[in-house]
Amino acid sequence: MKAAIIFTGTGPILILTTYATLRDPGFIEKLGYKGIQKFIAREVPVDLVREKYGTQYSVIINDVKQTDDLRVLDYNGHNVFYNFSFREMGEPFRYEPEYMEPPLSV
């Protein structure tokens, strides 16, 4: 399970997903189904999300399928943005239909 803040044209949302990576084409396609064509994604620790969202997290996590799924945990951009510090977020991944960042070098 991964948690991520997705910065969109209308503001940030907090999502939970079973995709292994935020770069997965299936994940990007799922965001597209939700009308998100261009975004910046930053992973956040699932334990921190569980701690901050409590019961709301539990309700959503019980609705997530075991494979290739995505659920929006919080779509209140102000709440999402101020609930997490930049230090708590992973490296940003930027996506738009004509451009996808190459994988990070290890």
C-alpha positions as CSV (number, residue, x, y, z in Angstrom):
1,M,0.0,0.0,0.0
2,K,1.2,3.5,-0.9
3,A,-0.1,6.9,0.2
4,A,0.6,10.0,-1.9
5,I,-0.3,13.6,-2.2
6,I,-1.3,14.4,-5.8
7,F,-1.0,18.1,-6.7
8,T,-3.6,18.8,-9.4
9,G,-4.9,21.9,-11.1
10,T,-7.7,22.2,-8.5
11,G,-5.4,21.5,-5.5
12,P,-3.8,18.6,-3.7
13,I,-5.6,15.3,-2.9
14,L,-4.5,12.5,-0.6
15,I,-4.8,9.0,-2.2
16,L,-4.1,5.4,-1.2
17,T,-3.1,2.9,-3.8
18,T,-2.0,-0.7,-4.2
19,Y,0.1,0.2,-7.2
20,A,3.8,-0.6,-6.6
21,T,4.9,2.8,-7.9
22,L,3.4,6.2,-8.7
23,R,5.0,5.9,-12.2
24,D,2.9,2.8,-13.1
25,P,1.0,3.3,-16.3
26,G,-2.1,1.8,-14.7
27,F,-1.9,4.2,-11.8
28,I,-1.6,7.1,-14.2
29,E,-4.5,5.8,-16.2
30,K,-6.7,5.5,-13.0
31,L,-5.9,9.2,-12.3
32,G,-7.0,10.0,-15.8
33,Y,-10.3,8.2,-15.2
34,K,-10.8,10.7,-12.3
35,G,-10.1,13.6,-14.6
36,I,-6.5,14.1,-13.5
37,Q,-4.3,14.4,-16.7
38,K,-1.4,16.4,-15.3
39,F,0.0,16.2,-11.8
40,I,2.8,16.2,-9.4
41,A,2.8,13.2,-7.0
42,R,4.7,12.9,-3.7
43,E,4.6,9.8,-1.6
44,V,3.9,10.1,2.1
45,P,4.4,7.4,4.8
46,V,1.3,5.2,5.2
47,D,1.8,5.0,8.9
48,L,1.8,8.8,9.2
49,V,-1.4,8.9,7.1
50,R,-3.0,6.3,9.3
51,E,-2.0,8.3,12.4
52,K,-3.4,11.6,11.0
53,Y,-6.6,10.2,9.5
54,G,-7.6,7.4,12.0
55,T,-11.1,6.1,11.4
56,Q,-11.4,7.8,8.0
57,Y,-8.2,5.9,6.9
58,S,-9.7,2.6,8.2
59,V,-12.9,3.0,6.3
60,I,-11.1,3.8,3.0
61,I,-8.5,1.1,3.5
62,N,-11.2,-1.5,3.9
63,D,-12.6,-0.5,0.5
64,V,-9.3,-0.8,-1.4
65,K,-9.0,-3.9,-3.5
66,Q,-5.8,-6.0,-3.1
67,T,-4.4,-5.1,-6.5
68,D,-4.2,-2.2,-8.8
69,D,-6.5,0.1,-7.0
70,L,-6.7,3.8,-6.0
71,R,-8.9,5.5,-3.4
72,V,-9.1,9.2,-2.6
73,L,-8.7,9.6,1.2
74,D,-9.0,13.4,1.3
75,Y,-9.9,15.9,-1.4
76,N,-9.9,19.0,0.8
77,G,-6.8,20.6,-0.6
78,H,-6.3,23.0,2.3
79,N,-6.5,20.1,4.7
80,V,-4.1,17.9,2.7
81,F,-1.6,20.7,2.1
82,Y,-1.3,21.7,5.8
83,N,-1.5,18.2,7.2
84,F,1.9,17.2,5.9
85,S,5.2,19.0,5.9
86,F,7.4,18.9,2.8
87,R,10.0,17.0,4.9
88,E,7.4,14.2,5.3
89,M,6.9,13.9,1.5
90,G,9.0,11.8,-0.9
91,E,10.6,13.1,-4.0
92,P,8.2,14.7,-6.5
93,F,7.2,12.8,-9.7
94,R,5.8,15.1,-12.4
95,Y,3.5,13.8,-15.2
96,E,1.7,15.3,-18.1
97,P,0.5,13.4,-21.2
98,E,3.3,14.5,-23.5
99,Y,6.1,14.1,-20.9
100,M,6.8,11.5,-18.1
101,E,10.0,11.9,-16.1
102,P,12.5,9.1,-16.6
103,P,13.0,6.6,-13.7
104,L,15.4,7.8,-11.0
105,S,19.0,6.6,-11.2
106,V,20.0,4.3,-8.3
